[in-house]
Amino acid sequence: MTASTPEFRTMNVTRYVTPLREGGSLPAIVEADDGFLYVLKFRGAGQGAKALIAEIVGGEIARALGLNVPELVYANLDEAFGRIEGDEEIQDLLKASTGLNLGVHYLSGAITFDPLVTRTSSVTASRIVWLDAFLMNVDRTPKNANMLWWNKELWLIDHGASLYFHHAWPDTDPALKKFPQIKDHILLSHATELECVRDESVKVLTTDRINDIVALIPGEWLEDDPYFHDAAKVADAYRNFLVSRIKHADVLTNEAIHARQALI
């Protein structure tokens, strides 16, 4: 597992290539001024900046735990793109997303991971299940794996459904909430090393590491939260959730273990 301090590059979108209509938020493949293609996640999409925040937190925690995640970058979108797009739906999305968005490096030639075709190790499966239990990620199921097979390796994508509680912050500590949806995880039956993975993950996800990851969230994405009305308080809420979730690692791990036992 890596423990290096995460950093993001900033790039400018130079060409809108094509929409990815299978995504509910209508992401798109774009070209940037560094010459690479990215999947662009729009701040102006239905779930707004919160989905992008979940992408950053989920993706960088996954990377810290030694899992493969495509590079994430800050992506500047010029208002000119909204003026020249012919499709009205896409035009509205582009106009609403002028400014800073999130880019995910495009894995050209990648295929959707199918656990029936390509088996993954029990340790890797356990790390992914534990990650999604930790993040309360409801979107890694047989219906939608959100994993790709690329260059003979497994890659995780689309963490925007993580931290789902932040769309309506609860009055009580969300880290104490149960996560029964873990029973639907696509890799749960292969996750036989959850306790070992828990011990490794707790060592990696220190308070300093969590602070570094939360610091990657642009302040402007935190400013409009209707529950706090203060960017610093929102950032603190994310930090407090993640730190508290680590403190209750035994609880979330046991919940996943019991879900697996019920499954098999």
MIZADREN-232258 format. One line per field, with one value per residue: x, y, z of N, C-alpha, C, O in turn; residue in one letter. Coordinates in steps of 0.05 Angstrom, whole numbers. Layout:
N
nu: c(X	...)
nv: c(Y	...)
nw: c(Z	...)
cau: c(X	...)
cav: c(Y	...)
caw: c(Z	...)
cu: c(X	...)
cv: c(Y	...)
cw: c(Z	...)
ou: c(X	...)
ov: c(Y	...)
ow: c(Z	...)
r: c(A	...)
END
This chain:
264
nu: c(17	9	34	42	37	-22	-30	-58	-59	-73	-113	-134	-194	-196	-223	-287	-305	-342	-406	-419	-469	-488	-480	-512	-504	-487	-431	-371	-325	-267	-215	-153	-108	-60	-56	-79	-135	-195	-246	-296	-324	-379	-390	-438	-477	-532	-526	-490	-433	-424	-421	-373	-339	-344	-320	-267	-253	-266	-236	-182	-174	-180	-135	-95	-100	-76	-101	-118	-131	-153	-116	-135	-155	-157	-203	-210	-263	-281	-327	-341	-351	-404	-431	-424	-443	-490	-531	-584	-590	-538	-514	-536	-515	-460	-457	-473	-430	-385	-319	-286	-280	-279	-232	-221	-172	-175	-183	-164	-190	-203	-242	-306	-304	-314	-331	-341	-312	-260	-221	-206	-157	-167	-150	-148	-202	-223	-201	-227	-282	-279	-263	-309	-347	-328	-332	-385	-407	-455	-454	-428	-443	-469	-502	-479	-416	-373	-319	-260	-223	-159	-99	-85	-98	-139	-182	-210	-268	-312	-333	-373	-422	-410	-408	-461	-495	-482	-514	-556	-542	-540	-566	-541	-478	-455	-419	-432	-474	-507	-491	-524	-526	-480	-486	-499	-454	-411	-364	-367	-372	-321	-290	-252	-214	-223	-214	-158	-148	-174	-139	-92	-111	-127	-78	-57	-94	-87	-99	-72	-65	-118	-131	-99	-124	-176	-163	-155	-203	-234	-244	-287	-324	-346	-373	-428	-460	-521	-528	-489	-467	-416	-352	-307	-329	-356	-314	-291	-332	-329	-277	-284	-322	-293	-249	-277	-301	-258	-245	-286	-276	-278	-332	-356	-327	-342	-396	-394	-370	-410	-450	-427	-424	-478	-490	-462)
nv: c(-24	45	107	159	230	255	289	333	346	403	415	440	435	420	398	373	308	262	245	203	166	125	137	164	217	239	240	256	240	276	317	342	397	373	334	285	239	245	223	265	291	326	386	412	373	329	314	351	383	348	295	296	307	260	226	243	234	179	156	170	148	95	89	99	53	16	1	0	60	104	163	223	289	361	396	447	480	517	571	574	524	512	546	528	477	433	398	408	390	374	422	455	428	437	492	499	479	509	527	497	428	355	310	244	199	170	103	74	23	-10	-60	-79	-106	-174	-218	-272	-286	-267	-279	-251	-241	-264	-228	-178	-175	-171	-123	-87	-95	-80	-27	-5	-14	19	69	71	58	51	30	-15	-66	-129	-111	-63	-59	-22	-29	-39	-78	-72	-70	-120	-115	-100	-45	9	49	107	130	162	152	142	158	173	197	251	281	296	314	278	287	258	223	202	162	122	96	38	-5	-37	-47	-70	-124	-132	-128	-138	-169	-194	-249	-269	-244	-261	-244	-203	-185	-183	-146	-102	-90	-75	-31	6	22	49	91	141	198	242	226	224	278	300	280	301	354	359	372	422	487	517	480	466	508	517	484	468	453	469	518	538	532	512	485	445	415	399	365	322	304	289	248	208	198	181	137	103	94	62	15	-39	-50	-39	-76	-125	-124	-131	-181	-213	-206	-232	-284	-297	-297	-340)
nw: c(0	-15	11	-4	-10	-38	-101	-149	-219	-260	-316	-381	-416	-484	-526	-538	-542	-543	-515	-457	-454	-423	-371	-315	-302	-348	-366	-405	-458	-465	-495	-472	-457	-448	-484	-473	-466	-427	-382	-369	-311	-295	-260	-262	-268	-249	-193	-177	-147	-106	-123	-150	-108	-79	-116	-114	-59	-54	-96	-84	-33	-46	-79	-41	-12	-44	-90	-160	-193	-243	-261	-230	-246	-241	-281	-325	-356	-411	-423	-476	-498	-486	-519	-571	-576	-605	-586	-542	-489	-474	-483	-443	-398	-405	-402	-349	-324	-330	-315	-260	-262	-257	-282	-306	-322	-386	-400	-452	-492	-450	-417	-388	-324	-310	-262	-270	-313	-307	-253	-190	-139	-71	-33	-61	-75	-23	-6	-39	-26	28	23	-2	36	76	52	44	-7	-54	-104	-130	-156	-183	-224	-239	-244	-241	-249	-287	-335	-353	-388	-367	-314	-256	-250	-213	-220	-221	-167	-150	-124	-72	-2	6	42	45	14	43	99	159	227	266	277	216	208	242	221	197	141	103	49	32	24	-28	-58	-113	-108	-60	-45	-54	-18	28	63	99	152	156	116	139	183	156	127	166	186	143	132	163	206	186	133	115	122	81	35	38	33	-20	-43	-80	-55	-75	-89	-42	-21	-29	2	30	83	117	101	99	76	103	146	120	98	146	163	127	139	193	189	160	194	240	219	211	265	278	251	262	267	217	187	210	196	141	139	163	125	82	102	106	52	30)
cau: c(0	25	28	52	18	-35	-29	-73	-52	-95	-112	-156	-208	-192	-242	-309	-304	-368	-419	-422	-497	-495	-478	-535	-497	-479	-403	-363	-297	-256	-187	-143	-85	-36	-56	-92	-164	-205	-274	-301	-346	-388	-400	-465	-495	-554	-518	-473	-405	-421	-412	-344	-325	-343	-301	-240	-248	-266	-213	-156	-172	-174	-107	-78	-101	-61	-118	-113	-151	-143	-108	-155	-143	-176	-208	-223	-281	-287	-355	-345	-361	-433	-443	-421	-455	-517	-551	-592	-585	-510	-507	-543	-496	-434	-459	-475	-405	-363	-301	-271	-293	-261	-225	-211	-157	-190	-168	-171	-189	-211	-268	-319	-295	-335	-319	-344	-292	-233	-221	-187	-149	-184	-140	-158	-231	-228	-195	-248	-306	-275	-264	-336	-361	-317	-342	-414	-410	-477	-454	-409	-460	-469	-515	-461	-391	-355	-291	-251	-200	-143	-71	-84	-102	-165	-182	-235	-277	-339	-339	-391	-444	-400	-414	-488	-509	-476	-535	-574	-526	-557	-560	-523	-453	-461	-400	-443	-496	-503	-490	-534	-523	-456	-494	-502	-428	-404	-342	-370	-368	-292	-276	-246	-192	-232	-202	-131	-149	-180	-115	-74	-123	-127	-51	-52	-112	-82	-112	-57	-71	-145	-131	-87	-143	-198	-152	-156	-229	-233	-261	-311	-344	-356	-385	-457	-473	-543	-530	-468	-464	-389	-335	-289	-345	-362	-289	-289	-351	-317	-254	-295	-334	-272	-234	-295	-305	-234	-247	-307	-269	-287	-361	-361	-316	-360	-421	-388	-365	-436	-464	-415	-432	-506	-490	-451)
cav: c(0	69	128	184	252	258	314	333	365	419	416	454	420	433	387	355	286	248	240	175	167	104	148	180	246	246	248	256	238	301	319	364	410	356	314	260	238	242	223	290	291	354	398	421	350	328	313	373	380	327	271	300	305	231	215	249	220	150	148	173	128	69	90	96	25	0	-7	16	80	122	189	244	316	384	402	473	480	544	575	573	498	513	561	515	450	432	384	427	378	376	451	464	416	450	520	498	468	526	529	474	402	333	292	217	190	151	78	66	-6	-25	-75	-82	-130	-195	-237	-299	-290	-261	-281	-234	-254	-259	-203	-156	-173	-162	-94	-71	-96	-64	1	4	-13	42	93	69	60	33	26	-35	-89	-144	-95	-42	-66	1	-38	-44	-95	-57	-78	-144	-108	-90	-16	19	75	116	130	184	144	139	180	182	213	279	296	306	308	271	301	241	216	183	140	101	84	12	-4	-64	-51	-85	-151	-133	-122	-158	-186	-202	-278	-274	-228	-279	-234	-176	-177	-176	-120	-81	-83	-60	-5	25	32	68	114	157	224	259	217	232	307	305	273	320	379	360	381	451	502	527	458	463	533	519	463	480	443	481	545	547	512	500	467	421	400	386	343	299	293	276	223	189	191	166	111	87	86	40	-4	-66	-52	-41	-101	-147	-123	-143	-210	-226	-206	-253	-310	-301	-301	-366)
caw: c(0	-18	31	-14	-9	-64	-115	-174	-240	-271	-345	-394	-437	-511	-546	-529	-561	-545	-489	-449	-446	-404	-344	-308	-300	-375	-369	-432	-464	-475	-498	-456	-468	-445	-505	-465	-464	-400	-377	-354	-293	-295	-235	-267	-271	-230	-165	-172	-138	-86	-137	-155	-82	-73	-134	-104	-34	-59	-113	-71	-12	-60	-87	-17	-3	-63	-112	-185	-200	-263	-251	-228	-250	-242	-309	-330	-379	-420	-429	-505	-505	-484	-541	-597	-576	-618	-569	-521	-463	-469	-482	-416	-380	-408	-391	-320	-313	-336	-293	-251	-261	-251	-304	-300	-345	-402	-404	-479	-496	-426	-418	-362	-309	-305	-243	-280	-334	-296	-224	-176	-114	-47	-20	-76	-71	4	-5	-53	-10	52	14	-8	62	90	39	39	-36	-61	-133	-141	-156	-209	-245	-247	-229	-239	-250	-314	-339	-371	-386	-350	-286	-248	-244	-202	-231	-213	-138	-144	-107	-45	17	-4	63	44	-1	64	123	182	252	281	263	194	209	259	207	185	112	94	20	26	17	-57	-71	-134	-100	-31	-41	-56	2	51	80	108	177	150	101	158	198	138	119	188	188	121	133	186	205	167	105	109	118	55	15	39	24	-50	-52	-84	-37	-88	-89	-14	-12	-32	17	45	110	133	92	104	63	123	162	104	97	172	165	113	156	217	181	153	219	257	205	218	293	279	229	269	263	188	177	219	181	115	144	168	100	66	113	98	23	23)
cu: c(18	16	37	30	5	-33	-45	-60	-77	-92	-136	-168	-205	-212	-262	-311	-331	-380	-419	-450	-505	-493	-501	-529	-486	-450	-395	-333	-288	-226	-177	-117	-59	-35	-70	-122	-173	-235	-280	-326	-354	-399	-430	-485	-514	-546	-497	-445	-402	-412	-382	-328	-323	-323	-272	-235	-247	-242	-187	-153	-167	-145	-88	-78	-89	-77	-113	-137	-139	-136	-132	-142	-165	-178	-223	-238	-288	-316	-361	-357	-392	-446	-443	-434	-484	-538	-558	-586	-556	-501	-513	-523	-469	-435	-460	-449	-381	-345	-289	-289	-272	-257	-213	-197	-172	-173	-177	-168	-197	-238	-280	-311	-319	-322	-322	-324	-264	-235	-200	-180	-167	-176	-150	-188	-238	-222	-217	-274	-302	-276	-292	-353	-353	-330	-372	-421	-432	-476	-431	-423	-458	-483	-497	-435	-373	-326	-284	-226	-183	-113	-67	-85	-130	-164	-210	-242	-304	-344	-359	-415	-435	-409	-443	-502	-503	-496	-556	-561	-544	-548	-540	-498	-459	-442	-411	-466	-488	-503	-498	-530	-498	-462	-497	-476	-421	-382	-344	-363	-338	-276	-271	-225	-198	-219	-173	-129	-155	-155	-96	-85	-122	-99	-45	-69	-110	-97	-98	-63	-99	-146	-120	-108	-166	-188	-152	-182	-228	-253	-287	-333	-357	-374	-416	-473	-495	-544	-510	-463	-436	-370	-317	-304	-352	-337	-285	-308	-341	-294	-265	-308	-313	-256	-251	-300	-282	-236	-267	-302	-278	-316	-367	-350	-333	-386	-417	-383	-392	-452	-453	-424	-461	-509	-482	-464)
cv: c(25	90	155	205	256	286	312	353	380	421	431	436	434	422	368	333	273	244	210	172	145	114	166	210	256	256	246	251	265	299	344	375	396	334	288	262	233	237	246	286	320	363	406	398	348	329	334	365	356	301	272	297	275	217	219	233	190	141	149	155	101	68	86	67	5	-11	11	34	98	150	208	271	337	391	428	472	509	547	573	546	497	527	546	487	451	419	402	416	380	405	462	454	431	478	519	489	485	530	503	449	380	316	266	207	168	127	66	36	-22	-38	-77	-108	-148	-216	-266	-306	-287	-261	-262	-248	-247	-234	-179	-152	-162	-132	-77	-72	-79	-34	11	4	12	68	93	73	40	23	8	-62	-105	-128	-73	-45	-42	-8	-45	-63	-82	-64	-101	-138	-98	-61	-8	46	82	112	151	177	138	162	191	199	242	295	306	298	301	286	285	234	195	159	117	86	56	15	-31	-69	-66	-114	-154	-129	-145	-177	-197	-232	-285	-260	-244	-268	-206	-167	-169	-150	-97	-72	-67	-32	15	37	53	94	129	183	243	252	227	262	314	301	294	348	381	371	412	465	511	505	454	487	533	498	475	473	457	510	556	525	497	479	442	403	385	362	318	287	277	250	202	180	174	138	92	77	63	19	-32	-70	-55	-67	-125	-147	-136	-173	-224	-227	-228	-281	-317	-308	-330	-389)
cw: c(0	3	22	-13	-36	-75	-141	-193	-248	-301	-356	-416	-464	-531	-532	-550	-564	-517	-483	-437	-428	-376	-338	-307	-327	-376	-398	-435	-476	-479	-484	-468	-463	-465	-498	-465	-435	-401	-359	-337	-288	-268	-238	-271	-247	-200	-158	-163	-119	-99	-143	-130	-75	-91	-124	-78	-39	-75	-99	-47	-24	-68	-63	-7	-23	-86	-137	-190	-221	-250	-251	-231	-248	-272	-313	-357	-386	-427	-459	-513	-504	-507	-568	-598	-587	-601	-545	-493	-455	-467	-454	-395	-381	-397	-360	-307	-320	-311	-286	-249	-254	-276	-293	-324	-359	-407	-431	-482	-472	-430	-390	-349	-304	-287	-252	-301	-324	-266	-213	-150	-91	-33	-34	-73	-43	7	-17	-37	15	45	11	17	77	79	36	10	-44	-90	-143	-140	-182	-231	-256	-232	-223	-235	-279	-314	-360	-367	-366	-320	-281	-240	-234	-214	-217	-183	-130	-126	-78	-28	12	17	60	27	18	91	147	207	269	264	241	195	226	245	197	155	101	64	12	17	-14	-72	-90	-126	-72	-27	-42	-34	28	70	92	134	173	135	120	173	181	132	141	192	167	124	159	184	186	138	97	105	91	33	15	29	-7	-60	-56	-66	-49	-90	-62	-6	-11	-16	34	74	129	127	97	95	84	140	146	102	124	174	150	129	180	211	176	177	237	245	211	247	296	257	236	263	234	176	185	203	153	118	148	142	82	76	106	68	16	39)
ou: c(38	-7	40	6	19	-35	-44	-52	-99	-70	-155	-154	-212	-217	-254	-318	-343	-365	-419	-454	-528	-504	-508	-547	-477	-444	-411	-318	-300	-213	-191	-106	-37	-17	-72	-134	-159	-249	-271	-347	-338	-416	-444	-508	-512	-559	-487	-435	-380	-397	-368	-306	-301	-310	-256	-214	-228	-229	-170	-130	-151	-133	-68	-58	-91	-68	-106	-160	-116	-149	-147	-120	-189	-158	-246	-228	-300	-328	-385	-371	-404	-469	-460	-436	-499	-561	-540	-578	-549	-485	-497	-516	-457	-416	-448	-445	-358	-355	-282	-309	-250	-276	-198	-210	-180	-151	-196	-148	-197	-255	-265	-311	-340	-304	-308	-318	-246	-248	-179	-195	-181	-192	-160	-198	-257	-237	-223	-287	-321	-288	-299	-372	-370	-337	-384	-439	-428	-494	-416	-415	-446	-476	-499	-432	-360	-311	-301	-211	-192	-104	-48	-75	-144	-146	-230	-225	-316	-359	-362	-428	-452	-418	-447	-519	-518	-494	-572	-568	-561	-526	-525	-498	-467	-449	-402	-477	-465	-514	-482	-531	-494	-446	-496	-476	-424	-381	-325	-350	-330	-252	-286	-219	-181	-212	-163	-112	-144	-150	-84	-70	-118	-97	-31	-59	-128	-107	-111	-67	-103	-160	-130	-109	-174	-204	-149	-184	-221	-275	-308	-356	-377	-387	-428	-496	-489	-560	-513	-457	-432	-372	-314	-293	-354	-340	-277	-301	-345	-293	-256	-305	-315	-250	-242	-302	-285	-229	-265	-320	-286	-324	-382	-362	-338	-397	-434	-392	-396	-466	-469	-430	-468	-527	-493	-457)
ov: c(26	90	173	198	260	305	291	375	371	428	436	424	458	435	351	338	273	240	193	176	145	101	183	226	278	278	237	255	275	281	364	364	405	317	270	284	218	246	248	280	336	350	408	403	364	343	335	344	346	286	252	287	266	198	201	220	177	121	131	147	86	47	72	58	-19	-28	34	25	107	158	210	276	331	393	430	464	523	528	570	544	484	522	552	476	468	427	409	431	388	412	476	468	437	487	537	491	476	535	487	449	387	307	266	205	148	129	50	24	-47	-28	-76	-129	-140	-230	-284	-330	-303	-244	-258	-264	-227	-220	-160	-130	-146	-117	-56	-51	-64	-18	32	20	25	86	113	88	16	10	16	-80	-95	-132	-66	-34	-41	4	-55	-63	-79	-64	-101	-153	-89	-54	-17	63	66	94	157	195	131	183	215	215	259	320	324	278	317	297	296	239	173	138	94	67	52	34	-47	-92	-74	-127	-176	-127	-169	-199	-209	-239	-306	-264	-240	-280	-189	-143	-149	-133	-75	-48	-48	-13	39	60	73	115	129	190	258	270	236	272	333	316	303	363	403	378	426	456	512	511	440	485	547	493	492	485	457	526	581	502	473	458	420	379	362	342	296	262	255	230	180	156	154	118	68	54	47	7	-47	-92	-73	-78	-142	-169	-150	-188	-246	-246	-241	-299	-340	-322	-342	-412)
ow: c(14	12	38	-15	-56	-60	-154	-185	-243	-311	-341	-432	-466	-551	-517	-573	-586	-497	-501	-413	-417	-358	-355	-312	-329	-386	-415	-416	-495	-469	-483	-488	-471	-465	-515	-465	-421	-420	-336	-348	-279	-256	-218	-278	-228	-185	-135	-169	-116	-87	-142	-130	-66	-83	-124	-77	-29	-68	-103	-40	-13	-65	-65	5	-20	-100	-133	-191	-218	-231	-271	-221	-251	-286	-304	-377	-370	-437	-466	-533	-521	-513	-585	-620	-579	-602	-529	-475	-433	-450	-443	-377	-360	-384	-347	-283	-317	-289	-304	-235	-246	-288	-274	-346	-347	-419	-432	-476	-474	-445	-370	-361	-295	-296	-242	-306	-330	-254	-224	-140	-92	-21	-22	-69	-41	21	-7	-34	23	60	22	20	90	94	27	2	-42	-99	-160	-123	-201	-255	-279	-209	-203	-219	-294	-294	-383	-344	-351	-304	-300	-224	-244	-216	-203	-175	-106	-115	-62	-38	14	9	71	26	11	103	153	209	284	240	248	184	223	255	189	144	92	56	-11	4	-24	-97	-83	-136	-62	-7	-30	-32	48	90	94	136	184	141	117	176	191	132	137	199	172	119	175	163	172	121	75	87	78	14	-7	18	-17	-83	-37	-63	-36	-93	-60	15	5	-22	51	89	153	144	100	104	82	147	158	105	124	187	160	131	185	226	187	180	248	260	214	252	315	247	218	254	226	158	169	198	144	101	136	137	67	60	101	60	-2	35)
r: c(M	T	A	S	T	P	E	F	R	T	M	N	V	T	R	Y	V	T	P	L	R	E	G	G	S	L	P	A	I	V	E	A	D	D	G	F	L	Y	V	L	K	F	R	G	A	G	Q	G	A	K	A	L	I	A	E	I	V	G	G	E	I	A	R	A	L	G	L	N	V	P	E	L	V	Y	A	N	L	D	E	A	F	G	R	I	E	G	D	E	E	I	Q	D	L	L	K	A	S	T	G	L	N	L	G	V	H	Y	L	S	G	A	I	T	F	D	P	L	V	T	R	T	S	S	V	T	A	S	R	I	V	W	L	D	A	F	L	M	N	V	D	R	T	P	K	N	A	N	M	L	W	W	N	K	E	L	W	L	I	D	H	G	A	S	L	Y	F	H	H	A	W	P	D	T	D	P	A	L	K	K	F	P	Q	I	K	D	H	I	L	L	S	H	A	T	E	L	E	C	V	R	D	E	S	V	K	V	L	T	T	D	R	I	N	D	I	V	A	L	I	P	G	E	W	L	E	D	D	P	Y	F	H	D	A	A	K	V	A	D	A	Y	R	N	F	L	V	S	R	I	K	H	A	D	V	L	T	N	E	A	I	H	A	R	Q	A	L	I)
END
